[in-house]
Amino acid sequence: MVIKEYQNFKFQQPYQQAMYYCSLILKDQTRPWVERLDVLPRLNVKDLTNFAPVMLSQAFLECYIAGNIEREEAESMVQHVEDVFFKGPNPICRPLFPSQFLTNRVVKLERGMNYCYSKEGLNPSDENSALVHYIQVHQDDFILNVKLQLFALVAKQPAFHQLRSVEQLGYVTVLLQRNDSGICGVQFIIQSTVKGPAHIDSRVEAFLKMFENKLYEMTNDEFKSNVNALIDTKLEKHKNLREESRFYWREITDGTLKFDRREAEVAELKKLTQQELIEFFNENVKVGATRKKTLSVRVHGNQHLAEYHSQKSEAVQPNTIQINDIFSFRRSQPLYGSFRGGIGHVKL
């Protein structure tokens, strides 16, 4: 069953493949599915039996308890689990050494550079091609967060209208925020049969050039309306315990630990001016901005393989890096520091 799941990866939609490659490029310590598929057929029952005691020989526990429970009860539950794992005459395991504690770190793209990774689609019968155009902006910060979020809110509908409705590039056309362990940015995700990824990439940049005018022409009332819409979204109460728990657990796993995030970001939004949003766009998103960091991941369907092969012989544009091997590239790049501190940095 597990082997079948990995084998079916090649039948995923091209935009899903592009998102996968984007994550593989950006996230340190991630491994490709083909490596796992290579190992799986060699495993047997004895391997699994031998692995269980190794898995439990050392451990690090991170706990979050939510619901109708008092603090003392929660602490008692966590203490009991820790006692079972680490204490007593025959403890199940011992704690990890500080040097073994893994963190989620993200590749820090260079300012003013464009990175490009091209790949043939895994399903040779699929006519669709896909593009993920990712703009990396900043490491988690309340002021920068709200500027990025407001840009995404203002640009989302115009991007869909221009790229999907007017230019009809593809049925899947979205502009989304992206957060990788506290590293924030935005991404255009477009899947198409009518145009290849390189052409779509150029149309994304054309849209961003056109969008500059919208920012400058936005009236004060329109700006305030968008700010208020974002504030209202942030102040919406969690719909259920699962949604609330997901918010707090994300803060824990990322290591950001900003449990008052919504209130703090609302406070920053109320102070934000239209000029500050324009300056943010000009510095981080505008085509040609000296601080801008862009990664284009292109997956070519069978309709656009000629484009894929022709790119290999084309001269690389200035300030552009063509990624040929993901892991060689990733090893050569600096990483953002992790928000996650040492073991025991959170008292529950």
Secondary structure, DSSP 8 states (H G I E B T S, - for coil): -HHHHHHGGGGS-HHHHHHHHHHHHHBTT---HHHHHHHGGG--HHHHHHHHHHHTTEE-------SS--HHHHHHHHHHHHHHHH-SSS-S-EE--GGG-----BB---TTEEEEEEEE-SSTT---EEEEEEEEEEES-HHHHHHHHHHHHHHHHHHIIIIIIIS---SEEEEEEEEETTEEEEEEEEEESSS-HHHHHHHHHHHHHHHHHHHHH--HHHHHHHHHHHHHHHHS--SSHHHHHHHHHHHHHHT---TTHHHHHHHHHHH--HHHHHHHHHHHTSTT-TT-EEEEEEEE-TTSHHHHHHHHHS---TTEEEES-HHHHHHHS-B---S--STT----
